[in-house]
Amino acid sequence: MINDLKKDSEQRMLKTLESLELGFAKVRTGRAHPSILNGVMVPYYGSDVPLNQVANVGIEDSRTLIVQPFERTMVSAIDKAIRESDLGLNPITADAIRVPLPALTEETRRDMQKVARNEAENAKVAIRNIRRDVLGDIKALLKEKEISEDDERRAGDDIQKITDKYVAEVDKRLAAKEAELMKV
């Protein structure tokens, strides 16, 4: 019973780390990477779909992405979607769409660090919420007399160790992202 709760909490915390990585992918570091455009949604026959479902996104050089639509009619819609995204990018349209990434200034790097820290803090809050939920489930088991007080205390300590491990992992990934952002 308690082991199931521990496994469940660990799986949920792992998903939080995966979500953090997706959040970090949106924070650009000055180098071209296709994941920068992952959040861009393009109108396609009446519904919004992710950019990677209507075009190939690749790297032309270290500072330029190239977007090749599957259909020529989608060029203007993709161009508009990239411009209207909150990424601050200005694509150049021809047969394919070239998306030059502007060089990051010191101020922009600091802003990107703030965004990364915010993503990390959200991940930590999510991990702590998972801990709170699991501890509540353990207290409910104690109240129903399914486990002893000693089991509850041990399980609480184990959940705290798991939480500490994942919070430390978030800190480690944040430090790596900040170092990557500040590298010129």
N, C-alpha and C positions, 0 to 999 in steps of 0.2 A: 504494500500500500504506500508506504513512505518512499520506497525506491522508485515507484511509478511517478510520484510527485517530483522527485529529484530529477529523473530523466526528462520529464515534461518541461520542467523549468530550464534545464540545460538546453533542450532543443529550442525553446522559445528565445532564450538569450542568444543562441547561435544565429537565429533568424534576425535578431536585432543587429548583430554584427554585420550580417549580409546587407541589411537595409542601410547601415552606416556606410558600407563600401559603395553602395549605389549613390548615396548622398555625396560622398567624397568625389565620385566620378563626375558629378556635375560642376564641381569646383575646378575651374581650369587653371593650369599651371604654366601657361605660356607655350607649351608644346602641343602640337596637333594630336588629338586622340579622338577616334570616332564616338566614344562614349559621351563626349561633350554634348552631342546632339540627341542623346537618348530621350530626353524629356520633350522634344519638339513633336507636336501633334499637327498633322496635315489633314485638311478637309478632303475627303475622297468619296465621291458619290453619296453625299449627304451625311456622312458620319466622319468623326475625327479618328484617324489611325496614327500610330507611331510612324515616324519618318522612315525607320528601317524596313517598314512593310511596303513602302512605295518607291524606295530608292536604295541603291548601294551607297554606303558611306565609307570612304577610304581616305588614306593619307597621301597627298601629293608630295609634300615635303614637310620639313619639321614645323613649319608655321602655317600650313595651308591644308584644309580638308577639301576633298572633292566629293560632290554628291551627284550620282548619276541616276536620274529617274528611270523607272522601268517603262514609263510612257512619256512621250514628248509633251503631251498635253498637261502634264503635272508640273512642268518647270516653274511656271509663274506661281502656282499654289505653294510649292515647296519654298520658293524664294520668299514669298510673303510670310509664311509660317516661321522661317528662320529669323526674318527681320523683326517680327512681332514677339518672338520669344524674349524672355528677360535676360538673354545671354550677352546682349550688346554687340552682336555680330552683323556685318554688312556683306552679304554674299554678292558675288559678281556672276552674272548670268550669261551663258552662251549655250553651247550644246549641253554641257554639264554645268553644274553650279560649283564655283570655287568659293570657299569660305576662308578668307585670310584671317588669322588670329592676330589681333594687335599685340604689340609687345607690352608686357606688364610693367607698369611703373611701380616705384616703391609703395606709393599710396594704394594702388590697386592690389598689390601683394598683401598689404596689411588688411585691406577689406576682405580679401579672399580668406585670410587667416581667421578673421572674425566669423565668416560663414562656416568655415571648417570647425571652429570651436563650438559654434551653435549646433551643428550637426552632432558633434560628439556629446555635447551636454544633453541633447534630446535622446541619444542612445543610452546614456547613463540613467536618465529618468525612466526610460522604458524598462531597463534592467531592474531598477529599484521597484518599479510597479509590479514586475513579475515576482520579485522576492516577496513583496507585500501580499500578493494573491496566494502564493504557495504557503506562506506562514499562516494566512487566514484559513486555508484548507486544513493545515495541520492542527490548528486550534479547534476547528470543527470536529476533527477526528478525536481529539482529546475530550471534547465536550460530550461526544457520543460514546465515550468510554471504549473506543476501539484501539487506542494506544495509551501507554502509561505516560506519566509526566516526564520520566527519564527519556523515553523515546522522543517525546516532543522537544525536549531540550537539545538532545543530540541532533535531531533532524533540523532544528533551527540553526544550530552551529554549522551543520553541513551546508545548508542553503546559504548561509552567510559566506562560507568559504567559496562556494560556486559564484556567488555575486561578486565577491572581491576579485576573483580570477577574471571574470568578464569585464569588470570596470577597469582593471589593470590593462586588459587587452585593448579596450577603447582608448585609454591614455597612450598606449604604445602606438596604435595606428594614427592617432591625432599627431603625435610627435613626428612620425614619419611623414605625414602629409604636410605639416608645417615646414619641415626641412625641405621637402620637395618644392613647396611654394617659394621659399626664400632663396633657392638655388638659382643663380643667374645664368 
